[in-house]
């Protein structure tokens, strides 16, 4: 049976979306899968929405596809823009604090897009907010996994006796990757190795992120064990490389 799986993460530019996607891609390659990434970003350094889709397959990937099986959303704009792209039997891992956010509270939505969203929600008899996207996604057969990213980070900070860690929101991306592999029941070793590879020149940062990954992975695998999809290690095709271009 062919394995073909896409993962999406989004957030403001400069928040570490690239780092998260690169870690996810490394894990996929270490597990033996072919990897294809699609990146969208604006021509500003920080602030506007960006997202990354990573596709894993046990067959060669020759093109991009629409939709994703898992999405990580720790901000409201990612949910509004991509929540209804998640496929049936997929999952949305989202920050529980964004549920009541309305489209008018997201300043980076273009006016024309905001108007189209209002018309769409009105046609569905829904309020124009994140909660409505979640309701519609659930109706489409998508599993919903709410998590407080900030509380998770605080719990990790307490466990490590490192209060400063609770304010390092850039680590939300590593949490999202780790939550994802937790619900997928993947072996954790490739995740920890991928984090080491990513932060090879910053061993202290690597250790912090590995601790955060362990905590998040264990939390998700225990609490959200009902997700039906899973990923395991397969034989890696010889003479393959994971490459990145711009």
Buried (B, 14 or more C-beta within 10 A) or exposed (E): EEBBBBBBBBBBBBBBBBBBBBBBBBBBBBBBBBBBBBBEBEEEEEEBBBBBBBBBBBEEBEEEBEBBBBBBBBBBBBBBBBBBBBBEEBBBBBBEBBBEBBBEEBEEBEEEEBEEBEEBBEEEEBBBBBBBBBBBBEEBEBBBBBBEBBEBBBBBBEEBEEEEBBEBBEBBBBBBBBBBBBBBBBBBEBBBBBBBBBBEEEEEBBBBBBBBBBBBBEBBBEEBEEBEBEBEEEEEEEEEEBEEEE
